[in-house]
Amino acid sequence: LATDDLRPTVPSEIPQEMFGFSALPEYRQVRQMADQLGELGLPNPYFQVLDGPTSATASVEGKEVINFAGYNYLGLAEHAEVKQAAIEAIHKQGTSTSGSRLISGEREIHRELESELAKFMRVESSMLMSGGHAANETTIGHLLRTGDLILHDSMAHSSIITGANLSGARRRPYPHNDWRELDEILHDIRKDYRRVLIVAEGVYGMEGDMCPLPELVEIRNRHKTWLMVNEAHSLGTIGKTGRGVHEHFGIDPSEIDIWIGTLSKALGSSGGFVAGSHDLIDYLKHTASGFVYSAGLSPSSTAAALAALKLIEANPEWIAKLHQNSELVRDLAKKAGLNIGGSELSPVVPIIVGDSMMTMILAQKLLADGVNARPLTYPAVEESAARLRLFVNAHHTKDQIRQTINKLAALWSKLQRENHASAG
Ligand code: PMP
């Protein structure tokens, strides 16, 4: 390269962190946590390798354990019919759609799944996306812009916040599930914005509680806003037949403008979707960047989700079993004096520890004792809200649940005693 003609180099006072990664403060913080764990002789709890499908049990680094760490709530990711559907789709259509739906990636099976999802959600239409994350980010980022307002629950998933930040609209969180505060905010500032989007979740993935859907719908109607509900953890788990929070509350789903879902949890596949009115979906399908400029969902993921959806419709007793198991986990945990936060009705049960390092130690010790439950630590949650999170599965046996809570309670009180002793 001839450098003689180039202008002088940038001044040397520009610090490393402005153009490299090793000095990036955010990255150094990540390394610091890993180093601390190393000093305590504990392995890094992230990117743990699992050897096969995960359901009520899993194989972690070659060891069979009771598993509370996957979203495969109904065990469908390893159901014979779901796997067979994926295999047949690969045989017939290959492993990729090799193009955007708009151009060359459209397949009949996409339309079939979209129509089944819309029927299941009792709305007019739906569209598949490459993931639930993409569905949230793309839809919010696309529908709102400068001059608009996004009011989201303070516990909303990261993809909702990313989408809101992308949109250019003003983003303002409201305190978790506090619809009165949401109403106050709208009363004060609704008139200052063009479009307003309220974003809530069917079941909150960190806390395991539900949004107050009837109140949110009333607020949406009175303040003339859009309402979006992310059903990632509630689809296939909430309501008698797994249709989610609208079924639980007996609300007409067309009163919610935008439904978001994922195929990666109860549906045992990969991918996401948006559901709602024909006009919403038609608009997004022709214009939303994350759909238009992204390859169509793979035939195998689409076929797996379609098979799973049909199985859920045919077997509502699985959902009843999931509810029973989730209640048993909550019941035993409470009796053992563990703090389960606001968890209710859902298969997500946090065990609040309140300290990131203690949470990681608890997760590691529990794993060594034969139970896999993953830590949620700062910055995913506030430091004082650091927790273990249990994802309950319809296939857990009562004995597996009892063993887990007994082990957890014993380890937790031992850790607390050691902590007090070292502090004293
Ligand atoms: N929303 C919530 C509440 C989630 O928990 C997740 C997954 N962790 C997503 C959206 C993203 O879904 P996906 O994995 O399909 O991208």
Residues whose N, C-alpha, C, O or C-beta is under 5 A from the ligand:
A	BS01	PMP	G131 G132 H133 A134 H157 G205 A232 T262 L263 S264 G271 G272
